[in-house]
Amino acid sequence: MSKKVLNYEMPDESGFFGEYGGSFIPPELEKIMKEITEAYIEIKNDKSFQEELLHLYRTYVGRPSPIYYAKNLSKKLGGADIYFKREDLNHTGAHKINHCLGEALLAKKMGKKKVIAETGAGQHGVALATAAVMTGLECDIYMGVVDIKKEHPNVVRMKILGANVIPVTRGTKTLKDAVDAAFEAYLEDPVTQLYAIGSVVGPHPFPMMVRDFQQIVGYEAREQFQEACGKLPDAIAACVGGGSNAMGLFTAFLEDESVSIYGVEPSGTGFEPGKHAATLKLGTPGILHGFKSYLLQDEKGNPLEVYSVASGLDYPGVGPQHSLLKDLKRVNYVTISDKETIDAFFELSRTEGIIPAIESSHAVAHAIKLAPELGKGKSILVNLSGRGDKDIDFVVDKYGSDYGVVMD
Ligand SMILES: *Cc1c(COP(=O)(O)O)cnc(C)c1O
């Protein structure tokens, strides 16, 4: 698998990863995206910007996040050793602060007054609201009312941070509808606002830019793992919604042929349409939200309804680079059900004292499956993309009694 064939130096100048990605947007947005691309390329090559961001990563986010050997869990499973990259320990509790700080600093440099965004689980909203406070920008967050109810603590956080949380009542009232609403608001005023997209999705340059801001996760983890174990892990895994925490981990390992890579999508409650969000497993190429990628769509190209117990994973599209990595067979895209996810949520809580986000629990569940298959002497590095504080009430209300959690 030579570098030349895979060409990981992507995307090309028009934002394509092979046939995926690009920029399929109304003419009035083209100029703005071009300006964002140019501004981004400039800061990417600007040492003082990179130093400013690194300084914030260290002193504000708490980077580098550690890797942790899950000894109890590994021993219990009796197979490969499981390690976690602890993005859950970041300020605001997930990996999203990595790209939100980057996007907010970019907005500031471009002279924007406001950042706007959609949010699913509320993690992107909280991270962006935080980054906005820090950089002195206003912040509007669009959120489906179903998610507003489910992710109450994050809604409260955003409001405390001074962000405007705008409820979205259309469609299934979840992530995709929030993206639609935020996109429309952005079209109304793309000059004073920057749409800070929450994952490696959207038109060029966002898939590239968000990946670049997240890749520190993988580069840190690769070095930390080598330092701790004297070798590379045999497998790495991350959950895939839009795909930012996964690209963050994967990028540093793409050229390490000995490392198997797993992207974990939610199969929810079944493989029928509307019961899952397994875009790479069951989707077909199409265009949504300004870019081409695998998509869960009907015959007319309209996005299908999607579902996952994890609000941050129920998106009918996926980052374009993942689509290419699927076609190239460099990454294995697998699925994990709601049930397996909640089992993993409790398993990690009760073996290691770490309550994971429901999103991250998908990746944990896959590692739990994979460890006995790989066997002793092998190792799996999992991106623990976020902490589960935001999910505890939901999980206990819905599933607590199955796991012996009874509230009086
Ligand atoms: C948002 C979120 C995800 C999903 O987003 P990706 O872009 O696929 O990483 C995963 N884990 C956590 C904790 C999240 O907040």
The ligand as a Tripos MOL2 file, in Angstrom:
@<TRIPOS>MOLECULE
LIG
   15    15     1     0     0
SMALL
NO_CHARGES

@<TRIPOS>ATOM
      1 C1        -19.8530   14.9620   18.3670 C.3       1 LIG1
      2 C2        -19.2650   13.7850   18.9810 C.ar      1 LIG1
      3 C3        -18.9240   12.6590   18.2310 C.ar      1 LIG1
      4 C4        -19.2480   12.5300   16.7740 C.3       1 LIG1
      5 O1        -18.6460   13.4340   15.9280 O.3       1 LIG1
      6 P1        -17.4600   13.0490   14.9820 P.3       1 LIG1
      7 O2        -17.3010   14.2070   14.1030 O.co2     1 LIG1
      8 O3        -17.8530   11.8010   14.2300 O.co2     1 LIG1
      9 O4        -16.2810   12.7990   15.8380 O.co2     1 LIG1
     10 C5        -18.2950   11.6160   18.8620 C.ar      1 LIG1
     11 N1        -18.0280   11.6410   20.1830 N.ar      1 LIG1
     12 C6        -18.3510   12.6970   20.9460 C.ar      1 LIG1
     13 C7        -18.0430   12.6690   22.3890 C.3       1 LIG1
     14 C8        -18.9760   13.7960   20.3750 C.ar      1 LIG1
     15 O5        -19.2890   14.8360   21.1430 O.3       1 LIG1
@<TRIPOS>BOND
     1     1     2 1
     2     2     3 ar
     3     2    14 ar
     4     3     4 1
     5     3    10 ar
     6     4     5 1
     7     5     6 1
     8     6     7 2
     9     6     8 1
    10     6     9 1
    11    10    11 ar
    12    11    12 ar
    13    12    13 1
    14    12    14 ar
    15    14    15 1
@<TRIPOS>SUBSTRUCTURE
     1 LIG1         1 GROUP 0 **** ****
